[in-house]
Amino acid sequence: MSFTPQFFTTAESLVDSLDRKLLVVLRDGRKIIGILRSYDQFANLVLQDSLERIYVGDAYGDIERGVFIIRGENVVLLGEIDGEIEDTLPLRQLPIEDILQMQREEAEEKARKDKLRYNLLRKQGFSVDFADNDLY
């Protein structure tokens, strides 16, 4: 008789991630990094020493958030961070003010391109939906 390991697909599978550094991607696109301290049956999470990381190109900036509580339905992706690999990534950390400015410029450029594309599609008879997506 052989024993096959069970794989949990519920909040119970988070037990191995307690007290580990995690990256959580939220429905609105934000990325939160912190140490998982607690969770419940709904996958609501409590992260300690958390920060919000904003990526723009090959750069990133961090905003300190402290203790962060995340409602389970807002979690899109959750994974453990390997500290050794994280240190070798070809990303450069910049002050958050610079990152926020770069993010604004990137959003303005995207909006400009989208407007051009929408106008071109509209001229060709296509209906264009301007509704914002929640990345879910």
N, C-alpha and C positions, 0 to 999 in steps of 0.2 A: 504494500500500500504506500503510495507516494503522496507527499504533501505538496500541493500547489499553492504558492503565495496568493493572497487576496489583494486585489487592487481596488481601492476605494475611490469612487467618483463623487463623493459627497464632501461636506465640510470636514468630515473625520480625517480625510487625507492630509489635512493641514498640520496634523499633530507632529509630523517629522520636521516641519518648518519652524516650529516655535523656537524663539531665541536665535534666529538666523536672520541675516541681512537679505531683504527681498526687494525686488522691483515690482511695483504694481502699476499696470496701465489701466487708466480709468476710461469710462465711456466717453468723456469729453476730451480725451486725448492727452490728459496730463499724465506725467510719469512721476510716481512717488517712490522714494527709496527710504527704507527704514527697517528697524528690527521688529519682527513680529512678536508681540507680547501676549496677545490674546485673540480669540475668535469664538464664534458661537455657531449654532446649527444652521444659521442663515448665511454663513461665510462673511458676517460683519467682522472687520479686522480692526485691531488696535496696533498701530506702529509707534515705536518709540524712537527718539533721535532721528526723526524723519526730515526729509528735504524734498522739495519739488525740483526736478531736473528738467531744464529746457534745452533742447538740442536745436542748433541752427548750423547746417552744413557739417563741418568737422570740428565744431566748437560746442561747448555747453556751459551753462551757468546754473548755480544752485541757489535756491531760496530756502532758508531754514524754516521748518514748520513745527518742530518739536513733537509733541504727542499728536498723532493724527488718527482719527476714527473714520473708517471707510464703510459705508453701507454695502453689503454684499452684492446687491444687484448692479452696482456701478463698476464692479471689477470685470475687466475684459480679459486680462492676462496677469498671471502672477508667477514669478520665478525667483529662484535663489540666485544671488550674485556671488560669483567666484572672485574673491579678492585678488588672487594672483593674475587672473586674466584681465580683470578690470584695470589693473595698473599698467598693462602692456598695450592697451588700445591706443590707436593713433588719433586720439582726440585731445584737444587743448582746452583747458579751463580758462574762461574769461570772466571778468567782473559782471555781475548780473545786469548792471545798467547797460553795458555794451551788448549783451545777449538780447535784452528786451528791445533795444533799438534795432538790432539786426532782425529780430522776429517781426517787428512792425514793418520794416522795409520789405521783408520777404512776403508778408501778408498783403501789402499794398501792390507789389509786383504781381502776385497771384490774382488779386482782384482785377487788376488792369488786363491781364491776359484772359481771364474768364469773361470779362465784359466784351472783349474783342471776339472771342469764340462764340459767345451767346448771340452777339449781333450778326455774325456770319451765319450761324445756324438759323436764326430767325429770318434772315433774308432768303434762305433756301426753303423756308416753309416749315421748319421744325418748331415744335413747342418746347420752350426751355423752362425748367423748374428752378426758381431762385431760392427754394427753401434750404435752410441750413441743415446739414447732416450732423448727427450726434456721434458718428463714428462707430455705431454699434452694429 
